[in-house]
Amino acid sequence: MTKKIFHLFIFLAPFTSVFPLSAWVRLPVLANLILFLVVIIGLLLYGKMKMNSVFQEDVFLLIFLGLVWISFILGFKEMRSFNHTLAYTNAIVCFFFLSKFVVTQLGILSLQITKTMFYSFLIISIIAIIDFVGINVYDFSLRNTFSTVDGKTSNMDYYIRGGLKRVAGVAEEPGTMALFYNIYFGASLLYLTKKKKVFAIISAALIFIMTHFAIFSTAGIALSVIFFAIVFTIERIKQNKISLKTIKRSLNVLLIFFFATTTLFLTDTGGINDYFSEFINKVMFNESGNVTSSGQRVYQWNRAFENFSIHPIFGHGPGYGVHEEQEGYLSVYMSILADMGAVAFLAFLLFLALIFKKAFNLSQKTRPFLLFALFTSVSHLFIVSDFYHAPFWILLMLIQLVYIEEKIE
């Protein structure tokens, strides 16, 4: 029973707003924390205690957490700062370290975790596609079927992009959903590859493309395309398979893509020029003003560097950026740098660097899928402000678990 509850926690980890039981947007987050607490209590009462594997990166993460609390003590110390400090602590202690503890106690394998993530991936995709088609074609809103609070749906509003209403899947907004979705897609491909389900892999890839179109997160799409190409190239190099034949095939694909896109742009099929212009402006941060997506981020990042220059060592305290302006710095990295200072920032980067080292040292069977998920998520943290998302920490735990399993094999 305890194992099933933990798998339910993994399944619901991306759910941060869509939960058709209440208008309160934070219900799924609270429900998942309760599920996790039940798992820990069950293990402490009935489980046999075993030692987890402790890696070098774990030490840097604990150092980082210690520095978060030091920054809180030396910082502005208001309730918001305490809440943010607890959020850092919960993400690191519960979602990462206690997840490793649970996996060790219950003997859960990485294949079982990726299976659960695959089913979560499918449900997220179905919800997003149904909602997208419903709101744009049939005037039916899946989100609006939920009860409302203060005149707004429990799951926030739709986003108009490219002339269509874009949905947020099961998260609060499309950008955050894309972060989770890329992680769970990588894990899903790992599961399906290990089970040798070729048709399911092709189907999952098509569903992935359709759902990203429904979500239409600029960063989510760009990062998935860029890092798919990078990971593919890395794998070919590591396997010494960059042959003349491979180069010719790649050039043929590029030529076909070039002529196809040129034709679309010249004919402006489906208004693609407006789509592309909007996409490029976001990616290249060409939007002006602090009310646009990329323009707002540039403004907040400049503010982060200004605040960092005032207190560069231990920062102003967790949550100071949000305390000063409600939007915060719109970047996990900028938040760590400005709120907790250079020492904590360096500790966190060292932790990530060692996680990447482990991912690169995985076998050919697992490395590309986990690298894709890791690359996309770590890059996406540049433009999302929340540190405490469970899917990200589940991914890091999964990488360590796969590393342990392959060492045993």
Steps between C-alpha positions, in 0.01 A plus 500: 500500500780741590666437164174577316462829687855598403427421135186715526725782625724455192192491275352822642829691534436715187147585616522850644151629417272260308327297766122486444406481867534858613532858381811541711795495263744358756295191586708259284822630655362450852357159410834385364684617811253304714557192285874538549459544875292182518778311319768625743289422809427152365868431444604629841235285671533179304810518282848368559754780508768490235772746411455695178782551257662837566674663207736794477228720351280430802758670719496812283120503511503483881757781506268700276205437735709607798590821318130563430434499875805719567371745242161497671656573840712783359230628263178695534336222712135577430230230471537486121871421540422223749242353261751498215763342724255224586425453129871445426523262794192304396621460140847381602418292807166350395500484122866404463650341813186338639406374153837323490424363847159370387643338187768327707259376768238371259742362241339702221674469163552778248292309245203510738540875552527574128190286438303718741641813336392366160138458615510850649635627166204342319237647735657847481499474119136391484389783730697762304383383155133468603509845660673656197260350243201572723572868560606577142260285296193408704476791744541248780737578784631219715640747748176695526317188613682539831357730761622858511652733755464878473367467144804310377535131422681297760778431252573852377421634153567394143784665308450648153797405283504488124131590487398191700424442866784296647454276800720419795445127525496420871726784614426864574633639173646364173866575577498304824306220333762477225773464764320205660391352168850480352622321814221244491540452124867410541413254776219355287735436208741328738223269621367420153850439364583257779171319434579502125163651403583656163144595402443654843819709463379641167155565646647673806710724274192602298303565818792705630493722190121542513503590868781751459292664225206518742718647774716711268769593748770672296778385730357150537492446124837665430681310776356164399608550136846637586586234755358216297750597230783544753435168675474320164836648397659408833385141463634472146837637610521270804419202279745614229220497242553837334557349157481656155163329456368661819621841389331461160172395663516796737565738212208354304270551799623857540446573130146361507429702813647813341294475179182410691529791742601742222187405307283547808650842573475622139133398479432595866303178536275513805649835602827327586700823472321646803553176693870497419550869575339461842706188568834661405429817699441292813802274452737788417357729771416765239169597659501847649350616829454317827149380414608256228628149571869541416507876564376445853768241563779730384367768734486263798844352428654847499335559835646171627855604403450837668386334823782247479758779481371638832530171696714265285607245764184382680235701315195677637327186625273240332197657334634855499448539125130411536474715814634798307290440187225240474632352175837417657802453275327255262800268514605237753867582441449875539299436818778290650768751401322813625313352797764261639822638356801374306603224744161324485487553124838329458395206723185448293694512172750243630209275597354523149841447338547172686146389409588563135820300542295203622253535213783502244644184658178301463471224242396553142159346585408769751729801447326678206155506659613623840740750342211641295288542813792645697613744230150634438411537870827660612480745209135575568588606856656812345153635425275355770508634853389206715762271652275253677344307207494130584555364142844662481617338825345166404709512182822559697414214734424279199841573344675391819281189523581395143868566566489267805314228309748506213794485737348191663443341158 
